[in-house]
Amino acid sequence: MKRLLILAGVLLLNGCAVYDAVTMTKYDPNEYLLITEIKVDATDYVAQCDDAAKSRLNAMVLSHKTRMFSAYSENLPSNGDGKKAAKALDEIAQGLKDRYNSGDKVSAIFCKLKFEGIEHSADVIQHVLGNRPR
């Protein structure tokens, strides 16, 4: 009886693992490319924060890319967590863009902190996407 319970438990755990692997979102090279572009751009843009005109343009470009990434991620099946992460990343970028559009002067330190935050978030998302099953 004891062996039967152990066997049933092992089969149940394996069944859950198989179900999870089947229902989770698979690796998507387009999604991975978008987040990699966002990460690399944010890394490059940190160095340009001392130039107000360039950093404003960079904020506009990056906000467009994060919006595209969020729109792409939201319709992938079984991608609830990915959708939330993409939306959070987009909110950071849109906040920076809105700050530039408000007409207020944006300091270089604020710019650097925002772009570094976007870079860090994109790095975390990139690792999660890269670890998805192929």
N, C-alpha and C positions, 0 to 999 in steps of 0.2 A: 504494500500500500504506500509506503514511504517513497519507494522508487517511482511509483506511478505519479505521485504528487510532484516530485522533482522533475520528472520528464515533462509533465504538463506545464510546469513553471518555465522550463527552458523553452519549450515550444511557444508559449505565450509571449515571452520576451523577444524571441526571434521574430515572431509574427508582428509585434509592435515595431521592431526596428525596420522590417521590410516595408511595412505600411508607411512609416515615417519617410523612408528613402524614396518611396514611390510618389508620395503626395507633396514633398517639398519642391521648391523651385529649383530647376536645374541651372547649371552654369550657362550664362548668356554672354557671348563675347562682345556684343554691342553694349550691353549694360556695363561690362567691365571696362570697355574702351572709354565710355563717357566719364566714368568716375576717375579713371586714370588721367584723362585730360583736365578735369577739374582740379585734381590734386597737383599736377605739374604746373598748371597755370597759377594756382594760388601760391605755390612755392616761388615762382618767378616774380609774381606781383608784389610780394613782400619787399623785395629789394627796390621797388619803384615807388614806394609810398612817400618819399620826400618830394616828388614832383606831383603837385595837386592835380594838374590836368591829366597826366598819365594815370594816376590812381583812380580818378573819377571814371575814365574810359574803361580801365580794367575792371572796376566794380560793375559797370554796365554789361561788359562781355561775360563776366563770370556769373552774373545773375541770370543771364539768358541760358547759359549752359546748365546751371543747376535747375532751372525751370524745365528745360528739356529732359534732364535726367529724371526729375520727379514725374513728369508726364509719361515718360517711357516706362518707368518702374511700376506705375499705378495699375496698369492693365495686365501685368504678368500674373499667371495663375499661381495661387498659393504663395503670394509674396507680401503678406501682411506686414511683417517686420521690415522688409526692404522698402516698402511704400512709406512707412513711418519714418525711417531713417532718411530717405530721399526728401521727404517733406520738411523734416527738421533742418537738413542741410540747406534746402532752398530758402527757408525762412531766415537763416543767418545771412545769406547772400542778398536776399531782397531787402533786409534791414539795412545793410551797408549801402545798397543802391539808393534806397529811400533817403538815407542820411545825406548822401551827396546831392540828391535832387531837391532836398529841402532848402537849399541855399545857404545853410549854415556852413561855417568853415570846419572842415574835418581835419583833425590833427594827424600827423604822421604816425604817432603812437597808436591812436585809435585804429587807423588803417591797418597797421601791422598786426595788431591784436586780432582784428576781424579776419584778415587773410590767413593768419596762423591758425585761427579756430577752424576756418573752412578747410585748410590743409589737413589738420588733425582729424576732423570728422571724415573727410574723404579717405584718409589713410585707413581708418577703422572700417569704413564701408568696403573699401577695396579688399582688405583682408577677408572679410566675411564673404564677399562675392567670389573671391578666388578659391575659397575652401568648399564651394558648393560642388556636389557630384557632377561629373561630366557624363 
